């Protein structure tokens, strides 16, 4: 009956060990998932803060770009207007130059020629100044065109970043919400797994203790049986030795008795022989006497 109980306890202990391993494995899995959920929530929260900062920075940068762009655009338009005005004056001066050249050709007197030549020189100088002014303003406008193109690219890039960050923000918010819910759910699962593991461990400790007690008891019983068997064998051997000794002593005693009997019987025979000899001697004497007669 104890053997069956011991076998049952051993099977139960093995089953509980497997249950403990499964519970530990499940607990580690839930803890790993919880760690991932918490990490995702932390990263999402940090990412959201970073996105919000970048979004504010991008909006501020875009505002600055728009302000600079407006300023440069206005400056370009002003240069274009000035260049256009200078071009109109240049056209007028070119026309005046043509007229001055005609006046110089048509002048009849030296005084008229001198006046027409001076006027022509002034017009030519003015034309050169207007051409230089127009060229400078056109060059400045061309440079501003490149600056404006750079602002447009920067504005487009910043606007794209704002759009991307704006789209990322709801995703991060959803990740934070989902990971927070998952974290709460997984914390409950971890608690359940830990409690189950502890419960199985306690039962396993009790069963293991009982199993050890049963094994120790079985060993004690086996040791007692072995000792009793050994004692019985020793007793039996001692009895055999005693019987053999008694038998040997008895045999020895019988042998000694037999020898003693033989010794006692030998003197009687000698006495009988002597008596027989005495009985014969008188007859012998009588025979001798008769022969003598």
Buried (B, 14 or more C-beta within 10 A) or exposed (E): EEEEEBEEBBEBBEEBBEBBEEBBEBBEBBBEBBEBBBEBBEBBBEBBEEBEEBBEBBBEBBEEBEEBBEEBBEBBEBBBEBBEBBBEBBEBBBEBBEBBBEBBEEBEEEEEBEBBBEBBEBBBEBBEBBBEBBEBBBEBBEEBEEBBEBBEEBBEBBBEBBEBBEEBBEEBBEBBEBBBEBBEBBBEBBEBBBEBBEEBBEBBEEBBEBBEEBEEEEEEEEEEEEEEEEEEEEEEEEEEEEEEEEEEEEEEEEEEEEEEEEEEEEEEEEEEEEEEEEEEEEEEEEEEEEEEE
